[in-house]
């Protein structure tokens, strides 16, 4: 089969790889019909995540058709079209029973934090991902969800990560009716976080970024007030003035690949002495009001970051963060899509054949041609 192959930072290509096989009774083999490149895939592509090994296949946002199931899988059959959450969750461990599907202990028992994730380095279990023609899906009797007949596959594939992650970012903010919400980052997750903030009752939504085409999209699609951080001086001072006492909720939807501070860029992204550039987290902590909430869904590596923890304490800030528990959110999100409140596929700007995966990564990483969300389509889809 054809699959994306990681060769080192900023080097990916398409390769012929062995077909995946059933390795456990709870496995399924899925023929991929859609696979996305996520902003967090760029952290891998840029060499920001430890233990990302040469030869790995990325891709944690995918949907496809079931080709084969293990002997313990009774809820799926050959021919079912399913969306597969990016979390690999057993559904039975202590954390899964609490709905913390991003923290499953069985799918990544060697870790003390994150559970298993498709195509996301060996810190997340070392599972190959869905930027391929076929993929092995562990715990297939729990994770995959049947795609409703009425749903466009382009909408379905975005329910595997970006939509639930943006939605959970807003949910973790504990948004109250009329709240002011500031979202740092106008990438796909930031866009969905801003759009979801309205669903939770926000009265004002502000998006901060520095790519004009993304800010234009956020202004129209979220819709939100948008500001280029290069044009507003100190973003913290600006936001405090714009909100009088600070935002009620701030969301970090950027993570390790942020821009906006030369010192953090050199220390975190170049020298890798901290887990990337955490400047959005600084801005979030310092611009949220006293007693406010900071919600973090931006991805940072396992090593530490230098953040103003004293300000967290002295301002009485609540910090909430996690990988999105996709399975928990799907019933509500499918309802939102059916009702027309969210049309996820509207953020897709580029559809490319799987064979052009290297060009797709280049487009997305370099912010070329107005690229917001690329989708890869295998020839057998």
N, C-alpha and C positions, 0 to 999 in steps of 0.2 A: 504494500500500500504506500501511497504518498503521504509524507508527514513533514511538518516543520522540524528543522534540526538546528539546535543552538551550537554555535562554534566558538563562542566567546563574546565579550562586550561589543555590541553593535554589529555582530556578524551572525546572520541566520540564513538558512537556505532550505530549499525543498529537497528531500531525499526519499529514496525507496527504503522502507523499513519493514521488518516482519509484521505480519498480521497479529493483532492481540488475540489471546486465547482465554478461555474460562480457566481461572486459577483457584476459584473457591465456589462452593455451591450458591452463594449469594451474589455472584457476578452476573453481569450481562455484557454483551458486545453490541455496541451501537454504531450504526453507519451515520456519519455526521452529515447533516444537511445545511447547517449554518454554524459558523464559529466566529467569534469576535476577537479583536485585539483590544485589550483593556488597558487603561492608563497604568494599572499596576503591573502589566506585562512589560511596560517600558522600564520600570525599576529593574526588572531582570535583564532586559536588553541593554540597559546602561551599566550593568555590573554593580548595582546598588545592594543586591540581596545576597548574603553569604550562602555558600554551598549550592550555587546554581551551576550544575555540572555540564560540561560539553557533552553533546549527544542527546540532551533532554528535548522533549517536545512540549512547548508551552500550550496554553489555551484552557482557561477555566470557564469560559462562557460559550456553551454550545448546546445545540439540540440535534436530534437525529431519530432514526428509525431503528427499533430493536431488531437485531439479526439473530441473536442467540441468547438463551438464558440458562443460568445454572439450575441445578436440581431443586434448590430451596426457594427459587423465585416463582411465586404463584400469582402475583398481581400484574405481571406483564407477559406479553406473548409476542412472538415474531410478527413484525409489521406495525406495532404500536409506534406512534410518533410522540416522542417525549422531550420535555425540556429537563435538563440535568443541572441541579444546583451546583454552584462552584464548591460548596462545602461537601466533603466526603464524610458522611455521618452515618453511624451504625444504627441510631434510633433507640438504643437499648442501654447505653452507659449512663452513669450518674449525671453527666452534663446534658446529654441528649434528652433525658427525662425532664430536665428543667427548661427545655426549649433552646438550649445553647448549642445549636447545631454547628456553629463555627468553632466550637471548643471540644468536639468529640474526642474522647480519650482513647478510643479503640482504633481510630483511623490513623493516629499519629502518636503512638504510645511513648515514643522516645522524646517527645517535647513536653515542656511544662506549661505551654501557653496555647498556641493555635492548634486546631485539629488538622486533618488532612485536607489538602486543596489540590485540585487537578492542575498539573502543569506548573507548579510553583515552587521549585527548588526542593532540595532534600530537607530543608528546615520545615517544610510542610508535608513531609512524607515521601517525596520523591516519585510521585505518580505522574506518568505521562498524561498530557492534556489533549484537548480536542481540536487543535489546529492540525488536523489529520483527516484521512478518509474514514478511519475507524478508531474506536477507543474502547478500552475495557472500563466498565463502570462497576466499582465495588459497591456492596450493600444496595444492589439494584432493587431489592424488595422494599426499600425505604425511601431512597433519595429521588429517583426520577418521577416526574409528574406528567400524566397524559395531557397533551395539548388539545384544548377544546376544538371541535370541528370548525367553529366560526373564527378562530384566531389565526391571524397572519403569522407565518413562521418568523418573519422579521421582528414582530412584536414579542413572540415567544422567547426567542433567543436572548432578548434583553432582560427577560424576567429571571435569568439564571444568576445575575449578579448586579448589574449597574442599577436597575430599577429598585430591587430590594435594598441595596446599599444606600442609595440616596434617600429612600423612604425611611430606613432605620436611622439614618443620620438625623432626620427631622424628628422622628419618634423619640430618640434618646434626648433630644433637646427639651422635651417636656413642654412644648410650645403651648401657650395659653392664648385665648382669643385676644387679638389685638397686639400681640407681641411683635417686637422688631427683631428680625433674624438676619444675621450677616453670614454669608457663605463665602469662604475663601477658596477660590478655584472655580473656573467656569468650564472645566472639562466635563465629560459625560456625567460623572457622579455628582459634581457640584450643580449641574443643571437639574438633575433629578432631585437633589436635596432642596434646591430652591423651589421647584415646582411642587414638591411634596409639602413644603412649609405652609403653603396656602391651604392644603387639605386638612392640616391640623389647626387652622384658624389664625395664622399670622396676619397681622395688620399691615406690615411693611417688610419687604424682602430686599436686601442689598447684596450684590455679588461683586467681589473684588478679584481682578485678574490683570494681566497685562498684554493679552493678545486681543487686538481690536476685533477680529472676526468672531472670536468666541464671546466677547462682551456684547457685540451686536446681536448674536443669536440669543444670548441670555436675556437681553432687553425685550426681544420679541416673544420668545417661547416660554419663558418662565411664568409670567413676565416679571422683571425686576428692575430696580435702580441698579445701574452698573457704574463702576469706577475703575480706571486704570491706575494702579498703585504708583506708577511712575509719574503721574501728573497731579497727585494730591499731597505731596510732601510726606510727612510722617503719617502712615495710615492710622495709627492709634489715635493721634491727636485729631485727625480729620473725623474719624468715626465718633469719637467722644463729643465733638462739636455738633456733628450731624444728628446725634441721637440724644443730646442733652446730658444724659447720665451714663451712657453706654448701652450697648445692645442687650436685650434680654437673653438672647441665645446666639452663640457664635459656633460655626461649623467649620472644621478643618477638613476640606475635601481634596487636599493636595498631597500631603505626605512628603516622602524623602526627596523627590525630584524638584522641590520648589525653587523659585528664584526670588530675588528681592533683598538679599543681604550678602555682600561680598565675603564677609568673614565666615558666615555659615556655609557658603558655597565652597570656599577653599577648605575649611576644616572638615566639613561633612561629606561633600561630593567629590572633591579632588583627593584629599589626603585620607578620607574615610576614617577619621578619628572619632566621629560620632555617626549616628545612623541617618545620614543625609542632612539636608537643609531643613531645619524645623522652624523657619521664620514664620510660616502661617500660624503655627501653634503659639508662638510668642505674641503675634498680633491678636489672636483670639483671646488669650488669657488677659492681655492688657487692655483690650477694647470692650470686653464684656462688662456689664455693670456689676457692682457688688452684689453678691448673692445670685449671680447669673449662672448660666449653664454653658459649658463648652463641650461640644460633641465632636468626637474624633473618628473619622472613617478613613482618612488618608493613611496610606501604608508606610510604616517605618520598619527598618531592619531590626534584628534582635538586640543589637548593641544599644548603649544609652544615648540620650540626647541631653544637651544642656538647655533646660527650660527654667523660667522664673518661678520655681515652686513656692518661693516665699510669697509671691503675689497671689498664688492660688489660695494659700492659707489666710493671708491677711485680708483678702477680698471676700472670703467665704464662698469661693466658686465650687460648683459641682462639676466634676469631669466624668463624662460617660463615653465609653469607647468599646468597640468590639468589631469583629468580622460579622457581617450581616447573617442572621439566621434565616436563610432564604426560605426554607420549608415552612417556617412559621408565618411568613408574610404572604405566601402565594395566594391563599384564598381571598384575602382582601384585595391584593393587587390585580388578580384576575377579574374581580368584581369592578374595580376602577377602570380597567381597560375596556370591559364590556359596556360600561356606562359612558365611555367616551371622556372620562375625566383625565386620563393619560393615554397618549398614543406614542408608545416608546419608540417605534420605528422612525418617528419624525426627526430623531437626532442622528440617524444614519446618513452620512454624507458620501461614503464610498463603499461600493460593492466590488470586490475583486475575486478572481479565481484563486483557489488555494495555491496554485502553481506560482502565483505572484506574491507570495508571502513576504519575501525580502523587500520588494518595492512597497508593500503595504506598511511594513514597519518603518521604512525610511520616511514615507509620507507622514505618518502619524507622529513619529518622534521629532521630525524637523518642522512640524506644524505647517506643512505645505498644502497648497490648493484648498485652503479652508477646511482641512480635515478635522472633524470632530469625533466621528465614530466610524471605523472601518469594519466591514464584515467580509469574511472569507467564505466562498462557496465552492465546495468540492465538485469536481466534474460529474460525480455519480449522484449528486443531490437531486 
